[in-house]
């Protein structure tokens, strides 16, 4: 019966890591979509207010948005690695 308990515990652990991977992926996707919407809203704001070239809200936030997108993609990779490496 000890083997059964070990097997059940391993299955439960795998399920938890799978759930963790799903949550991390959803968080990364939500972050990416939010940043995409933010970029659009900033561009719309700039258009409405006559901001052009280098003096725009979108340009001001560009580096930070890229960093946030990169971090979201890193989160997806970590989620995959966590789930893969625990097996």
N, C-alpha and C positions, 0 to 999 in steps of 0.2 A: 504494500500500500504506500510505502514511502516514495516509490517511483511515480505513482499516480499524483501525489501531492506536488512533487517536483515538476512534473509535466504540466499540471494545472497552473502552478505558479509561473512557469515559463510562458505559457499561453497568455495568462493575464498580463504579464509584463510586456509581451509583444503587442498586445492590444492597446495598452497604455501608451507605448511609444508610437504606435500607429496614430492614435488619437492626437498625441502631441504634435506629430508631423502635420496632421491635418490642420490643427489650430494655427501652427506657425505659418503654414502655407496660406491659409485664409487671411491671417494678419498681414502678411507680405502683399497679397493681392489687393486687400483693402487699402493698404498704404499707397500702393502704386496707382490705384484708381483715384484715390483722393488727390494725389499729386497731379495726376492728369487733369482732373477737374479744376484744381487750383491754378494750373498753368493757363487753362482756357479762361477762367474767370479774370485772372490778371491781365491777359491779353484783351479781353472785352473791356475791362476797366481802362486800360491804356487807350484803346480806340475811342471810348466815350469821352475821355478827358484830353484828347489831343496829344497824348504823350508819344513821342517819336524817337527813333534811333536809340542812342545809348541811355537816354533818360527815362526809362520805363520801369514800371513795377516788376514786370516779367523778367527783364534783364537783371534787375537788382537781386531777384530771388533765384536766378538760374543755377548758380553753383550749389546753393543749399538744396534745391530740389533735386539736382543730379546726385548729390551725396545721399539724400534720403532714398532715392530710387536704388542706388547701389547698395545701400544698407538693407533695403527690402529684398533685393535679389540675394544678398549674402545670407539673409535669414532663411530663404528657401533652400539654399545649398546646405546650411547647417541642419535644417529640419530633415532633409533627405539623408545626410550623413548620420545623424543621431539614430534614425530608424534603421538604417542599413547596418551600422556598426554594432548595434546591440544584439543582433541576431546571431 
